[in-house]
């Protein structure tokens, strides 16, 4: 478990450094896209003009840079922010066929082949979530679809967590209850993920969509890293219930945030705002 946690943290650092390197090599990626109707300036052969254009480009790139505080401020101003936070909490869930749960199942006597079969079944069940979402979206709103899917996810993981408190004399029944509840929960996970993603596409203005998406991914990674760090402290298979319980509580928090922050104000999410990034840099909040 320690080695898995070290590899997870190392991979996150490599991804971050790689993205930062790409943006440093290609500064144009940080610039807003030009409209198709905007004509690109003609190439200038005069060295003085070229130098002037270079200075203007540097000034424009500096103007469009936003600090962490500014990014979080813009993220928090979005009406759909509670849906994003709900999604982020799901990334702390340890009841999935990853390293920690696989180690726990094998330590309890389940064969590796059986774990692989359940993992494949879980992936297949999750894939059906795309069809379930389409079925639900045709009959109700995206907000309602997200509400029932996160509630369904919570119920399935309740059954999975209940296996930790079953009597030891039940044989392998607790293990099968855990893997069955985990596999069934994938439908709710996929449907909720799609619902939140669609809400972001509809509600977040074009001018800040990239910034909001990047901030959301950062928050998601923060919860993944927190779950991995928790595994470093509770690395023994018999301590897996601690990680699983913490993840289960995070699912409950996600459900509460979505119901009170999104579902109860559902009608507001059919009126997208016209918020755009300001032409001038935001004031430094540090």
C-alpha positions in Angstrom: 0.0 0.0 0.0 2.9 2.3 0.8 4.4 1.7 -2.7 1.1 2.3 -4.4 0.7 5.6 -2.5 4.2 6.7 -3.5 3.6 5.8 -7.1 0.3 7.8 -7.0 1.9 10.9 -5.6 4.8 10.6 -8.1 2.5 10.2 -11.0 0.5 13.3 -10.0 3.7 15.3 -9.8 4.9 14.0 -13.2 1.5 15.0 -14.8 1.6 18.4 -13.3 5.2 19.1 -14.4 4.5 17.8 -17.9 1.5 20.1 -18.3 3.5 23.0 -16.9 6.3 22.3 -19.3 3.9 22.2 -22.3 2.4 25.6 -21.3 5.9 27.1 -20.9 7.0 25.8 -24.3 3.8 27.0 -26.0 2.6 30.2 -24.3 -0.2 30.6 -26.8 -2.2 27.9 -25.0 -2.8 30.3 -22.2 -4.4 32.9 -24.6 -8.1 33.0 -25.3 -9.2 31.6 -28.7 -9.8 34.2 -31.4 -13.1 34.4 -33.1 -13.3 32.9 -36.6 -14.2 36.3 -37.9 -11.1 37.9 -36.5 -8.4 38.3 -39.1 -4.9 37.4 -38.1 -2.4 40.3 -38.5 -0.2 40.2 -41.5 3.3 39.1 -40.9 5.6 42.0 -40.5 9.1 42.0 -42.0 10.3 45.1 -40.1 12.4 44.0 -37.1 11.0 46.9 -35.1 7.4 45.8 -35.8 8.2 42.2 -35.0 9.7 43.3 -31.6 6.6 45.4 -30.9 4.3 42.5 -31.6 6.4 40.3 -29.4 6.1 42.8 -26.5 2.4 43.0 -27.0 2.1 39.2 -26.9 4.1 39.1 -23.7 1.9 41.8 -22.2 -1.3 40.0 -23.3 -0.1 36.7 -21.8 0.7 38.4 -18.5 -2.7 40.0 -18.4 -4.5 36.7 -18.9 -2.7 34.9 -16.2 -4.8 34.2 -13.1 -3.6 33.3 -9.7 -4.9 30.4 -7.6 -7.0 32.8 -5.5 -8.5 34.3 -8.6 -9.3 30.9 -10.1 -11.0 29.7 -7.0 -12.9 33.0 -6.7 -14.3 32.6 -10.3 -15.0 28.9 -9.6 -16.9 29.8 -6.5 -19.0 32.4 -8.3 -20.5 29.8 -10.6 -24.1 28.8 -9.8 -23.2 25.2 -10.4 -20.3 25.1 -8.0 -22.1 22.7 -5.6 -22.4 20.1 -8.3 -18.6 20.4 -8.9 -17.8 20.0 -5.2 -20.2 17.0 -5.0 -18.3 15.4 -7.9 -15.0 16.1 -6.3 -16.0 14.3 -3.0 -16.7 11.1 -5.0 -13.0 10.9 -5.9 -12.2 10.1 -2.2 -14.2 6.8 -2.5 -12.1 3.7 -1.9 -14.9 1.2 -2.5 -13.8 0.5 -6.1 -11.7 -2.3 -7.6 -8.4 -0.5 -7.1 -5.3 -1.5 -5.3 -6.6 -1.1 -1.7 -9.8 -3.0 -2.1 -8.2 -5.7 -4.2 -5.6 -6.2 -1.5 -8.3 -6.4 1.1 -10.4 -9.0 -0.8 -7.3 -11.2 -1.5 -6.4 -11.0 2.2 -9.9 -12.3 3.1 -9.5 -15.4 0.9 -10.9 -14.3 -2.5 -8.9 -15.6 -5.4 -7.3 -13.2 -7.8 -9.3 -14.6 -10.7 -12.5 -13.9 -8.9 -11.4 -10.4 -8.1 -10.6 -9.9 -11.8 -14.0 -11.2 -12.8 -15.8 -8.9 -10.4 -13.7 -6.0 -11.6 -14.6 -6.7 -15.2 -18.3 -7.0 -14.3 -18.1 -3.7 -12.4 -16.7 -2.0 -15.6 -19.4 -3.5 -17.7 -22.1 -2.3 -15.2 -20.6 1.1 -15.2 -20.7 1.2 -19.0 -24.4 0.6 -18.9 -24.6 3.9 -17.0 -24.3 5.8 -20.3 -27.5 4.1 -21.6 -29.2 4.6 -18.2 -28.4 8.3 -18.4 -29.9 8.6 -21.8 -33.0 6.8 -20.7 -33.4 9.1 -17.6 -32.6 12.3 -19.5 -35.5 11.6 -21.9 -37.9 11.4 -19.0 -36.7 14.1 -16.6 -34.2 16.9 -16.2 -30.5 16.7 -15.9 -30.7 18.0 -12.3 -33.2 15.3 -11.3 -31.0 12.7 -13.0 -28.1 13.8 -11.0 -30.2 13.6 -7.8 -31.4 10.1 -8.2 -28.0 8.8 -9.4 -26.0 10.1 -6.4 -28.7 8.7 -4.0 -28.5 5.4 -5.8 -24.8 5.5 -5.4 -25.1 6.1 -1.7 -27.5 3.3 -1.2 -25.3 0.8 -3.0 -22.2 1.8 -1.1 -24.3 1.6 2.2 -24.7 -2.1 1.4 -21.0 -2.5 0.6 -20.0 -0.8 3.9 -22.5 -2.9 5.9 -20.4 -5.9 5.1 -17.7 -4.7 7.5 -20.2 -5.1 10.4 -21.5 -8.5 9.5 -20.7 -11.4 11.9 -17.5 -13.3 11.0 -19.4 -16.6 11.0 -21.2 -15.6 7.7 -18.4 -17.0 5.6 -17.8 -15.2 2.4 -21.2 -13.5 2.3 -19.7 -10.2 3.5 -17.2 -10.2 0.7 -19.9 -10.9 -1.9 -22.1 -8.2 -0.5 -19.2 -5.8 -0.7 -18.3 -6.5 -4.3 -21.9 -6.7 -5.4 -22.7 -3.3 -3.9 -19.6 -1.8 -5.3 -20.3 -3.2 -8.8 -23.9 -2.0 -8.7 -22.8 1.5 -7.6 -21.0 2.1 -10.8 -24.2 2.9 -12.6 -24.9 5.8 -10.2 -21.3 6.9 -10.4 -21.3 7.1 -14.2 -24.8 8.7 -14.5 -23.9 11.4 -11.9 -20.6 12.1 -13.6 -22.3 12.6 -16.9 -25.0 14.8 -15.3 -22.5 17.1 -13.6 -20.4 17.3 -16.8 -23.5 18.3 -18.8 -24.5 20.9 -16.2 -21.1 22.4 -16.5 -21.3 22.5 -20.3 -24.6 24.2 -20.2 -24.2 26.6 -17.3 -20.5 27.7 -17.4 -19.9 30.6 -19.8 -17.5 30.1 -22.7 -15.1 32.7 -21.4 -14.4 30.9 -18.2 -15.0 27.3 -19.2 -11.4 26.3 -19.5 -10.5 28.0 -16.2 -13.4 26.3 -14.4 -12.6 22.9 -15.9 -9.0 23.2 -14.8 -9.9 24.2 -11.3 -12.4 21.3 -11.1 -9.8 18.8 -12.2 -7.4 20.2 -9.6 -10.0 19.8 -6.8 -10.7 16.2 -8.0 -7.0 15.4 -7.9 -6.8 16.8 -4.3 -9.4 14.3 -3.1 -7.6 11.5 -4.9 -4.4 12.4 -3.3 -6.1 12.7 0.1 -7.5 9.2 -0.2 -4.0 7.9 -1.2 -2.4 9.6 1.8 -5.0 8.1 4.0 -3.9 4.7 2.7 -0.3 5.4 3.8 -1.5 5.7 7.4 -3.9 2.7 7.3 -2.0 0.4 5.0 -2.8 -3.0 6.6 -5.6 -5.0 5.0 -7.6 -5.2 8.2 -7.5 -1.4 8.4 -9.2 -1.0 5.0 -12.6 -0.4 6.6 -11.2 3.0 7.8 -10.4 4.2 4.3 -13.7 2.7 3.0 -15.7 4.4 5.8 -14.1 7.8 5.1 -14.9 7.4 1.4 -18.5 6.4 2.2 -18.9 9.5 4.4 -17.6 11.6 1.5 -20.3 10.1 -0.7 -22.9 11.1 1.9 -21.5 14.7 1.9 -21.6 14.8 -1.9 -25.2 13.7 -1.8 -26.1 16.4 0.8 -24.3 19.1 -1.2 -26.0 18.2 -4.4 -29.5 18.0 -2.9 -29.3 21.3 -1.0 -27.0 23.2 -3.4 -28.4 22.0 -6.8 -31.6 20.0 -6.6 -33.5 22.4 -4.4 -32.6 25.3 -6.7 -32.9 23.3 -9.9 -35.0 25.9 -11.8 -32.1 28.4 -11.6 -29.9 26.1 -13.7 -31.9 26.6 -16.8 -30.9 30.2 -17.0 -27.2 30.4 -17.8 -25.4 33.5 -16.8 -23.5 35.7 -19.2 -20.4 35.9 -17.1 -17.2 36.4 -19.0 -13.6 36.8 -18.0 -12.9 40.6 -17.6 -10.8 42.3 -20.1 -8.6 43.7 -17.3 -6.8 41.4 -14.9 -8.6 40.7 -11.7 -7.3 42.4 -8.5 -4.8 40.3 -6.7 -6.6 38.8 -3.7 -3.4 37.7 -2.0 
